[in-house]
Amino acid sequence: MATATVTTATGTPVTFTREGDGPAATVYIPGFAETTASWDALAEELAQSDREVVRIDLPGSGLRTGAATPYAIEAAATDVAAVIDAVGKPATIIAHSMGSQIAELAAISRPELVERLILIDPIPLGGAHAPGQPAPAIDAGELLHSQLDVFAELGDGGQALTTDALAVPADTLQQYCDAFAEGHPAGETTSRFEGKVLLLAGEHDPVSNPAFVESAIAPRFAHAITQTIAGAGHHPHLQATGATAAAIGAFFAAHQD
């Protein structure tokens, strides 16, 4: 795995990792209090030898701890778009939770490069509130605590994820909570992304459950498929890695165009 850095048009350096080779790329975007390490198990299970694997940390975490940029959805999407430009290959973005908001914004800004979106337990781009309603107040400390409980259930595999999550400053995590709760105006209308979309929802997810994803998120996309990951909560890529990889692999196989 190699580390690379690209500078955005606004002068922000973005460090990311590249692994493997191929004519296309799979780009991974983590969710709240997660880093590139959260994708280790899924990337290994998918074993996409014909695709380059690209992983990006959000500002303030992982390889980008201390990054002096706004901790906001749009800024993060700009970073992702710059990485996609630097890689310069047709890309599929896989994203988790609030990372799905970032993924959609990046995808609609690079329609010539982003072919597919795979969104795992997505948060609506319009935010964690009904249209026209104020964003809810989400306590980052409480959300982090629930996240650490999930990591603890993973045993040894969750220790590194816990360390990474605790390394993110509390004020950074709160800014991200505020950002994904508020959402982005682009989420109030039909998505401008016209490629294929796979929406995966954990069967027991208290945040983005299958019924919510089917009714509130899927209709925004022109070509969306929804699938439930049995036995999983809000982190299917960690809690049911095999089933998640199988669903993604089948999606790739069915949509090679």
NORBEL-V915778 format. One record per backbone hydrogen bond with DSSP energy under -0.5 kcal/mol. CO is the residue of the C=O (numbers start at 1). NH is the residue of the N-H. E is the energy in kcal/mol with one decimal. If there is no record, write none. Layout:
{{CO/NH/E} {CO/NH/E}}
This chain:
{{2/18/-2.8} {4/16/-2.7} {6/8/-0.5} {6/14/-3.2} {8/11/-2.0} {11/13/-0.5} {12/8/-2.7} {13/15/-0.5} {14/6/-2.2} {15/57/-0.6} {16/4/-2.9} {17/55/-1.7} {18/2/-2.9} {19/53/-3.2} {23/90/-0.6} {24/52/-2.6} {25/27/-0.5} {25/92/-2.1} {26/28/-0.5} {26/54/-3.0} {27/94/-3.0} {28/56/-1.9} {29/96/-1.5} {31/34/-1.7} {35/38/-2.0} {36/39/-1.8} {37/40/-1.6} {39/43/-2.9} {40/44/-2.1} {41/45/-2.2} {42/46/-2.7} {43/47/-2.0} {47/49/-1.6} {48/51/-1.6} {50/24/-0.6} {52/26/-3.0} {52/54/-0.6} {53/19/-1.8} {54/28/-2.9} {55/17/-2.2} {56/30/-0.8} {58/61/-1.8} {61/64/-2.7} {62/65/-1.4} {64/60/-2.4} {64/67/-2.2} {67/69/-1.6} {70/72/-1.7} {72/76/-2.1} {73/77/-2.3} {74/78/-2.0} {75/79/-1.7} {76/80/-2.3} {77/81/-2.6} {78/82/-1.9} {79/83/-1.8} {80/84/-2.5} {81/85/-2.3} {82/86/-2.1} {83/87/-2.5} {84/88/-2.4} {90/25/-2.6} {91/115/-3.1} {91/116/-1.0} {92/27/-2.9} {92/94/-0.5} {93/118/-2.9} {94/29/-2.6} {95/120/-3.1} {96/99/-2.6} {97/100/-2.0} {97/101/-0.5} {97/123/-1.3} {98/101/-0.8} {98/102/-1.3} {99/103/-2.5} {100/104/-2.3} {101/105/-1.9} {102/106/-2.4} {103/107/-2.5} {104/108/-2.4} {105/109/-1.0} {106/110/-0.7} {107/110/-0.8} {110/113/-1.7} {110/114/-2.6} {113/91/-3.3} {113/115/-0.7} {115/196/-0.8} {116/93/-2.2} {117/119/-0.5} {117/198/-2.7} {118/95/-2.4} {118/120/-0.6} {119/121/-0.6} {119/200/-2.5} {120/97/-2.6} {124/127/-2.0} {125/184/-3.0} {127/129/-1.2} {130/133/-2.3} {136/138/-0.7} {137/139/-0.5} {138/140/-0.7} {139/143/-2.1} {140/144/-2.7} {141/145/-2.1} {142/146/-1.9} {143/147/-1.9} {144/148/-2.7} {145/149/-1.6} {146/150/-1.4} {147/151/-2.2} {148/152/-2.4} {149/153/-1.4} {150/154/-0.5} {151/154/-1.3} {152/155/-1.5} {154/157/-1.1} {155/158/-1.7} {156/159/-1.2} {156/160/-0.6} {158/162/-2.2} {159/163/-2.3} {160/164/-2.4} {161/165/-2.3} {162/166/-2.4} {163/167/-0.9} {165/168/-1.2} {169/173/-2.0} {170/174/-2.1} {171/175/-1.9} {172/176/-2.0} {173/177/-2.3} {174/178/-2.6} {175/179/-2.1} {176/180/-2.8} {177/181/-2.1} {178/182/-2.0} {179/183/-2.5} {181/128/-1.1} {184/187/-2.3} {185/188/-2.1} {186/189/-0.9} {187/126/-0.5} {192/194/-0.6} {193/222/-0.7} {195/223/-0.5} {196/117/-2.1} {197/199/-0.5} {197/225/-2.5} {198/119/-2.7} {198/200/-0.6} {199/227/-2.4} {200/121/-3.9} {201/229/-2.7} {202/205/-1.7} {209/213/-2.5} {210/214/-2.4} {211/215/-2.1} {212/216/-3.2} {212/217/-0.6} {213/217/-1.2} {213/218/-2.7} {217/220/-1.5} {218/221/-1.8} {220/191/-2.0} {223/197/-2.6} {225/199/-3.4} {227/201/-2.3} {228/230/-0.8} {229/203/-2.4} {229/232/-1.5} {232/204/-3.4} {235/238/-1.8} {235/239/-3.2} {236/240/-2.3} {240/244/-2.3} {241/245/-2.8} {242/246/-2.3} {243/247/-2.0} {244/248/-2.2} {245/249/-3.0} {246/250/-2.2} {247/251/-1.7} {248/252/-2.5} {249/253/-2.3} {250/254/-2.0} {251/255/-1.3}}
